[in-house]
Amino acid sequence: MATSSSVQKSFPVIDADSHVVEPQAIWEHYLEPEYRVVARSSFWHERDEIGPHTVLNGRPAPELSTATMPRYAIWQPGMTLEQIGEMDPGQQHPMSPGATDPSARLRDMDEMGVDQALIFPTLFAEYFPLVENPDVAHALARAYNDWLMDFCGADSKRLIPVAVLPMQDVNFAVREARRAAAAGFKAAFIRPVFFNNRFPADVYYRPLWGELEALGLLACAHPSAGPAAAELDANAPFVERVTSNLRLGHPVAEVIAPSMDTATLLIAMLADGLMEKFPKLKLHFAHSGSAWLPLALEKTETYLWICNQAEPVSLDPAGVFYSRQNLVSFCAGDTSVRHMPSVYESVGAWGSRYPNQATTTAWEAIRDLESGGVPPVTIERLLGGNIAGVLGTKPPSKAKAAS
């Protein structure tokens, strides 16, 4: 386990990017009975002794990983990146229990030094945004959100559910945002991808952004690996097509595409003046690292100065971004945060990516930031203070040394 008994914390840690793996119960029990037949051809997932099987819009969909090694849920406390890299993909490997069992999840959080965690989807991050039927998407969103609320009910003080929204239809998305807020959700998931040929920054979605602002929900822009997306929907298929000539033996889109997808959304929002239209809107750009942020802000400013905009927008995008309640997540070992803490001290939010193969712990993040000379007060903000302020939460503190 990549921890050290010398690593300590005297403050609560909030994990800004962790995941569940959705069980079949969502489709078989939480989905309303009248939608179960049509959902089998819209979006259906099941796992048997052979492996996972996913149907999307009437066709078998590419799986997120091999049947033997679920890379999106392979990490368990005590595992290092080196050990994961040495795993034989031809052998059967179990999924982390904490991906589906909240009790196991809470035990893993204790080992990781995490006091609270935002809970993002996995299958509903990859496949759900690509569902074509808006009515079925609305029903699936209700089913997932109801299941997730039950999952987080195991400890509602520590597990923070992030609702999915049926972006296929803005009216349905607004309705589900209202329902989720009324149920106690504090955040909503939005993948930076095209929904039936509309990008989230499209004027079509302004009613939703306004509703998220009014409800006080944190809008979480979170990409996915992208194997099921079409090339015109997200960047991952394009990246994989380019790199297929390299014969690396492993997908590489997840290294590059998330930051491309997320930066595209931020640039589009800045060019539209969306943050100025909704000044109290809270945004969280997750699972993409943080190194892309300064470059995206700098290049956006350059092109806003030399281009004609459809509507007047600020020519100081960095000023707009940093003056709002915005966040960008980072992983332990993110050198941009360690070397430029002043850039991220007010917007950075550490995320573990649990139980993904690239999972890191709070102990690793603290040690990494300390090695770069980041001041303790800044480390406290980066590992929980910033996101606690945006969410308006006060997490239970479990100050202790790593075991």
C-alpha positions as CSV (number, residue, x, y, z in Angstrom):
1,M,0.0,0.0,0.0
2,A,1.4,3.3,-1.0
3,T,1.2,5.0,2.3
4,S,3.6,5.9,5.1
5,S,3.1,6.1,8.9
6,S,4.7,9.5,8.7
7,V,1.9,10.9,6.7
8,Q,-0.8,12.5,8.8
9,K,-3.8,14.8,8.5
10,S,-5.6,17.0,10.9
11,F,-8.4,18.0,8.5
12,P,-11.3,16.2,6.8
13,V,-10.6,14.9,3.2
14,I,-13.2,15.0,0.5
15,D,-12.7,12.8,-2.5
16,A,-13.9,14.8,-5.5
17,D,-13.9,11.9,-8.0
18,S,-14.9,8.4,-7.0
19,H,-17.1,5.8,-8.7
20,V,-19.6,3.0,-8.3
21,V,-20.2,0.2,-10.8
22,E,-23.9,-0.2,-11.4
23,P,-25.6,-3.5,-10.5
24,Q,-28.3,-5.2,-12.6
25,A,-30.8,-4.3,-9.9
26,I,-31.1,-0.8,-11.5
27,W,-32.6,-2.4,-14.6
28,E,-34.4,-5.3,-13.0
29,H,-35.8,-3.6,-9.8
30,Y,-35.4,0.2,-9.8
31,L,-36.4,0.8,-13.4
32,E,-40.2,1.2,-13.7
33,P,-41.8,-2.1,-15.0
34,E,-43.3,-0.4,-18.1
35,Y,-39.9,0.6,-19.3
36,R,-38.0,-2.7,-18.8
37,V,-38.8,-4.1,-22.2
38,V,-37.9,-1.0,-24.2
39,A,-34.8,-0.5,-22.1
40,R,-33.4,-3.8,-23.3
41,S,-32.9,-2.3,-26.7
42,S,-32.0,1.2,-25.5
43,F,-29.5,0.6,-22.7
44,W,-29.2,-2.6,-20.8
45,H,-26.2,-4.1,-19.0
46,E,-25.7,-7.5,-17.4
47,R,-22.8,-9.7,-16.3
48,D,-22.7,-13.5,-16.3
49,E,-20.1,-16.2,-16.0
50,I,-18.8,-15.3,-19.5
51,G,-18.4,-11.6,-18.7
52,P,-20.2,-8.3,-19.2
53,H,-22.7,-7.7,-22.0
54,T,-24.1,-4.2,-22.9
55,V,-26.8,-3.3,-25.4
56,L,-27.0,0.3,-26.6
57,N,-29.6,1.6,-29.0
58,G,-30.4,-1.9,-30.3
59,R,-26.8,-3.0,-30.8
60,P,-24.1,-4.7,-28.7
61,A,-21.8,-2.0,-27.3
62,P,-18.0,-2.1,-26.9
63,E,-17.2,-3.0,-23.3
64,L,-15.1,-0.8,-21.0
65,S,-12.5,-3.5,-20.5
66,T,-11.9,-7.2,-20.9
67,A,-14.2,-9.8,-19.4
68,T,-11.3,-11.0,-17.2
69,M,-9.9,-7.7,-15.9
70,P,-12.4,-4.9,-15.0
71,R,-9.8,-2.0,-15.1
72,Y,-12.5,0.5,-14.1
73,A,-13.0,-1.3,-10.8
74,I,-9.8,-3.3,-10.2
75,W,-8.2,-1.3,-7.3
76,Q,-8.4,-2.4,-3.7
77,P,-6.5,-1.0,-0.7
78,G,-2.9,-2.2,-0.6
79,M,-2.5,-2.4,-4.4
80,T,0.1,-0.3,-6.2
81,L,0.1,0.9,-9.8
82,E,3.1,-1.5,-10.4
83,Q,1.1,-4.5,-9.1
84,I,-1.9,-3.6,-11.4
85,G,0.4,-3.2,-14.3
86,E,1.8,-6.7,-13.7
87,M,-1.6,-8.4,-13.7
88,D,-2.1,-10.9,-16.4
89,P,-5.2,-9.8,-18.5
90,G,-5.7,-13.4,-19.5
91,Q,-6.5,-14.4,-16.0
92,Q,-9.8,-13.8,-14.1
93,H,-9.6,-10.9,-11.7
94,P,-12.4,-9.9,-9.3
95,M,-14.0,-6.5,-9.2
96,S,-13.4,-4.4,-6.1
97,P,-16.2,-5.1,-3.6
98,G,-16.4,-1.4,-2.8
99,A,-17.5,-0.7,-6.3
100,T,-21.0,-2.1,-5.5
101,D,-21.1,-2.7,-1.8
102,P,-21.4,0.5,0.4
103,S,-20.1,-1.2,3.5
104,A,-16.9,-2.3,1.7
105,R,-16.7,1.2,0.2
106,L,-16.7,2.9,3.6
107,R,-14.0,0.5,4.8
108,D,-11.8,1.4,1.8
109,M,-12.4,5.1,2.4
110,D,-11.0,4.7,5.9
111,E,-7.9,3.0,4.5
112,M,-7.5,5.8,1.9
113,G,-7.8,8.6,4.5
114,V,-11.1,9.8,2.9
115,D,-13.9,11.2,5.1
116,Q,-16.4,12.1,2.4
117,A,-16.6,11.2,-1.3
118,L,-18.6,12.3,-4.4
119,I,-20.0,9.2,-6.0
120,F,-20.0,9.2,-9.8
121,P,-21.3,6.5,-12.2
122,T,-19.3,4.2,-14.5
123,L,-21.7,2.5,-16.9
124,F,-24.0,5.5,-16.7
125,A,-21.1,7.7,-17.6
126,E,-20.1,5.7,-20.7
127,Y,-23.3,4.5,-22.2
128,F,-26.3,6.4,-20.7
129,P,-25.4,9.8,-22.4
130,L,-25.5,8.0,-25.8
131,V,-29.1,6.6,-25.4
132,E,-31.2,8.0,-28.2
133,N,-34.7,7.7,-26.8
134,P,-35.3,10.6,-24.5
135,D,-38.3,9.0,-22.7
136,V,-36.3,5.9,-21.9
137,A,-33.3,8.0,-20.8
138,H,-35.6,9.9,-18.4
139,A,-36.8,6.6,-16.9
140,L,-33.2,5.2,-16.6
141,A,-32.1,8.4,-14.9
142,R,-34.8,8.0,-12.3
143,A,-33.9,4.4,-11.7
144,Y,-30.1,5.1,-11.4
145,N,-30.7,8.1,-9.1
146,D,-33.0,6.1,-6.8
147,W,-30.5,3.3,-6.6
148,L,-27.6,5.6,-5.9
149,M,-29.6,7.4,-3.1
150,D,-30.1,4.0,-1.5
151,F,-26.4,3.1,-1.9
152,C,-25.4,6.4,-0.3
153,G,-27.9,5.9,2.4
154,A,-25.5,3.5,4.1
155,D,-23.8,6.6,5.4
156,S,-25.4,9.8,4.1
157,K,-22.8,11.9,6.0
158,R,-19.9,10.4,4.1
159,L,-21.3,9.3,0.7
160,I,-22.4,12.2,-1.6
161,P,-24.5,11.0,-4.6
162,V,-24.1,12.7,-7.9
163,A,-27.3,12.5,-10.0
164,V,-27.4,11.7,-13.7
165,L,-29.6,13.9,-15.9
166,P,-31.4,12.8,-19.1
167,M,-29.7,15.4,-21.3
168,Q,-31.4,13.9,-24.3
169,D,-34.3,16.3,-23.6
170,V,-33.7,19.6,-21.7
171,N,-37.2,19.5,-20.2
172,F,-36.6,16.0,-18.8
173,A,-33.2,17.1,-17.5
174,V,-34.7,20.0,-15.7
175,R,-37.4,17.8,-14.2
176,E,-34.9,15.3,-13.0
177,A,-32.6,18.0,-11.6
178,R,-35.6,19.3,-9.5
179,R,-36.5,15.8,-8.3
180,A,-32.9,15.0,-7.4
181,A,-32.5,18.2,-5.5
182,A,-35.7,17.5,-3.6
183,A,-34.4,14.1,-2.7
184,G,-31.2,15.5,-1.2
185,F,-28.7,15.4,-4.1
186,K,-26.1,18.2,-4.0
187,A,-24.5,17.5,-7.4
188,A,-25.3,16.5,-10.9
189,F,-23.3,14.6,-13.6
190,I,-22.9,16.0,-17.1
191,R,-20.6,14.3,-19.6
192,P,-19.0,16.7,-22.0
193,V,-20.3,14.9,-25.1
194,F,-22.9,15.5,-27.8
195,F,-26.4,14.4,-26.8
196,N,-28.4,13.8,-30.0
197,N,-26.2,16.3,-31.8
198,R,-26.3,19.0,-29.1
199,F,-23.3,19.9,-26.9
200,P,-24.0,20.9,-23.3
201,A,-23.0,24.5,-24.1
202,D,-25.6,24.8,-26.7
203,V,-28.2,27.5,-26.2
204,Y,-30.8,24.7,-26.0
205,Y,-29.5,23.8,-22.5
206,R,-29.6,27.3,-21.0
207,P,-32.8,26.5,-19.1
208,L,-31.0,23.6,-17.4
209,W,-28.0,25.7,-16.5
210,G,-30.3,28.2,-15.0
211,E,-32.2,25.5,-13.0
212,L,-28.9,24.1,-11.7
213,E,-28.0,27.6,-10.5
214,A,-31.4,28.1,-8.9
215,L,-31.3,24.7,-7.2
216,G,-27.7,25.2,-6.0
217,L,-26.6,21.9,-7.5
218,L,-22.9,21.5,-8.3
219,A,-22.7,20.8,-12.0
220,C,-20.0,18.1,-12.5
221,A,-18.5,17.9,-16.0
222,H,-17.0,14.4,-16.0
223,P,-15.8,12.6,-19.2
224,S,-15.8,8.9,-19.8
225,A,-13.4,6.5,-21.5
226,G,-15.4,6.7,-24.7
227,P,-15.2,3.3,-26.5
228,A,-19.0,3.3,-27.1
229,A,-19.1,6.9,-28.5
230,A,-19.1,7.9,-32.1
231,E,-16.2,9.9,-33.4
232,L,-18.3,13.0,-33.8
233,D,-19.7,12.7,-30.2
234,A,-16.4,12.6,-28.2
235,N,-12.6,12.7,-28.7
236,A,-11.8,9.2,-27.6
237,P,-12.7,7.4,-30.8
238,F,-10.6,9.8,-32.8
239,V,-7.6,9.4,-30.4
240,E,-7.9,5.6,-30.7
241,R,-8.1,5.7,-34.5
242,V,-4.9,7.8,-34.6
243,T,-3.0,5.6,-32.1
244,S,-4.1,2.3,-33.5
245,N,-1.0,2.4,-35.8
246,L,1.2,2.4,-32.8
247,R,0.2,-1.2,-31.7
248,L,0.5,-0.4,-28.0
249,G,-1.8,-3.2,-26.9
250,H,-3.7,-1.0,-24.6
251,P,-6.2,1.8,-25.2
252,V,-4.7,5.2,-24.8
253,A,-7.7,7.5,-25.2
254,E,-8.2,7.6,-21.5
255,V,-4.8,9.3,-21.2
256,I,-5.7,12.2,-23.6
257,A,-9.4,12.3,-24.4
258,P,-10.8,13.3,-21.0
259,S,-8.8,16.5,-20.9
260,M,-9.8,17.2,-24.5
261,D,-13.5,16.6,-23.8
262,T,-13.4,18.7,-20.6
263,A,-11.4,21.6,-22.1
264,T,-13.7,21.7,-25.1
265,L,-16.7,22.2,-22.8
266,L,-15.0,24.9,-20.7
267,I,-13.9,26.8,-23.8
268,A,-17.4,26.6,-25.3
269,M,-19.0,27.8,-22.0
270,L,-16.6,30.8,-21.8
271,A,-17.2,31.7,-25.5
272,D,-20.9,31.6,-24.8
273,G,-20.6,33.7,-21.7
274,L,-22.5,31.0,-19.8
275,M,-20.8,31.8,-16.4
276,E,-21.7,35.4,-16.8
277,K,-25.3,34.6,-17.6
278,F,-25.5,32.4,-14.5
279,P,-23.0,33.9,-12.1
280,K,-24.0,31.7,-9.2
281,L,-23.7,28.4,-11.2
282,K,-21.3,26.0,-9.5
283,L,-19.0,23.9,-11.8
284,H,-16.7,21.0,-11.2
285,F,-14.4,19.7,-14.0
286,A,-13.6,16.2,-12.9
287,H,-11.5,13.2,-14.0
288,S,-9.4,15.1,-16.5
289,G,-6.4,16.1,-14.4
290,S,-5.7,19.8,-14.0
291,A,-2.8,20.7,-16.4
292,W,-5.1,21.6,-19.2
293,L,-6.8,24.4,-17.3
294,P,-4.2,27.3,-17.5
295,L,-3.7,26.6,-21.2
296,A,-7.4,26.5,-22.0
297,L,-8.0,29.8,-20.2
298,E,-5.0,31.4,-21.9
299,K,-6.0,30.3,-25.4
300,T,-9.6,31.2,-24.9
301,E,-8.6,34.7,-24.0
302,T,-6.4,35.0,-27.1
303,Y,-9.2,33.9,-29.4
304,L,-11.9,36.0,-27.7
305,W,-9.8,39.1,-28.4
306,I,-9.4,38.3,-32.1
307,C,-12.8,36.8,-32.9
308,N,-16.3,38.2,-33.2
309,Q,-18.7,36.7,-30.7
310,A,-22.4,36.1,-31.2
311,E,-23.0,37.8,-27.8
312,P,-20.9,40.1,-25.7
313,V,-18.7,38.0,-23.4
314,S,-15.8,38.9,-21.0
315,L,-12.4,39.1,-22.6
316,D,-10.9,37.9,-19.3
317,P,-11.9,34.2,-19.1
318,A,-9.5,33.5,-16.3
319,G,-10.9,36.3,-14.2
320,V,-14.4,34.9,-14.8
321,F,-13.4,31.3,-14.0
322,Y,-11.6,32.2,-10.8
323,S,-14.2,34.6,-9.5
324,R,-16.9,32.0,-9.6
325,Q,-17.5,28.8,-7.6
326,N,-15.6,26.6,-9.9
327,L,-13.4,23.5,-9.3
328,V,-11.0,21.3,-11.2
329,S,-10.0,17.9,-9.8
330,F,-6.5,16.4,-9.7
331,C,-4.8,13.1,-8.8
332,A,-2.0,12.4,-6.5
333,G,1.2,12.9,-8.5
334,D,-0.3,15.7,-10.6
335,T,2.9,17.8,-11.0
336,S,1.1,20.9,-12.2
337,V,-0.6,21.3,-8.8
338,R,2.6,20.5,-6.9
339,H,4.7,23.0,-9.0
340,M,2.0,25.7,-9.4
341,P,0.0,25.6,-6.2
342,S,-1.0,29.3,-6.6
343,V,-2.8,28.5,-9.8
344,Y,-5.0,25.8,-8.1
345,E,-5.1,26.8,-4.4
346,S,-8.7,28.2,-4.7
347,V,-10.1,25.8,-7.3
348,G,-8.2,22.5,-6.9
349,A,-10.0,19.4,-5.5
350,W,-8.2,16.1,-5.1
351,G,-10.0,13.0,-6.5
352,S,-9.0,9.4,-6.0
353,R,-10.7,7.9,-9.2
354,Y,-11.6,4.9,-7.0
355,P,-11.8,2.0,-7.9
356,N,-10.3,2.7,-11.3
357,Q,-6.9,1.2,-12.1
358,A,-5.3,4.7,-11.6
359,T,-6.7,5.1,-8.0
360,T,-4.6,7.0,-5.5
361,T,-5.1,7.7,-1.8
362,A,-5.3,10.8,0.3
363,W,-2.0,9.8,1.9
364,E,-0.3,9.7,-1.4
365,A,-1.7,13.1,-2.3
366,I,-0.6,14.7,0.9
367,R,2.9,13.2,0.6
368,D,3.2,14.4,-3.0
369,L,2.1,17.9,-2.2
370,E,4.4,18.1,0.8
371,S,7.3,17.0,-1.3
372,G,6.8,20.0,-3.5
373,G,6.7,22.4,-0.6
374,V,3.0,23.2,-0.8
375,P,2.0,25.0,2.4
376,P,-0.2,23.0,4.8
377,V,-3.1,25.5,4.6
378,T,-3.1,25.0,0.8
379,I,-3.0,21.2,1.1
380,E,-6.0,21.4,3.4
381,R,-7.9,23.4,0.8
382,L,-6.9,21.1,-2.1
383,L,-7.9,18.0,-0.2
384,G,-11.3,19.1,0.9
385,G,-11.6,22.7,1.9
386,N,-12.4,24.0,-1.6
387,I,-15.0,21.5,-2.5
388,A,-16.6,21.7,1.0
389,G,-17.0,25.4,0.5
390,V,-18.7,24.9,-2.9
391,L,-21.0,22.1,-1.7
392,G,-21.7,23.8,1.6
393,T,-21.0,20.6,3.6
394,K,-19.1,20.0,6.8
395,P,-17.6,16.5,6.5
396,P,-17.0,14.4,9.6
397,S,-13.3,14.5,10.3
398,K,-11.2,11.4,11.0
399,A,-7.8,12.9,11.5
400,K,-5.3,10.1,11.8
401,A,-2.0,8.9,10.4
402,A,-1.8,6.4,7.6
403,S,-1.7,2.8,8.6
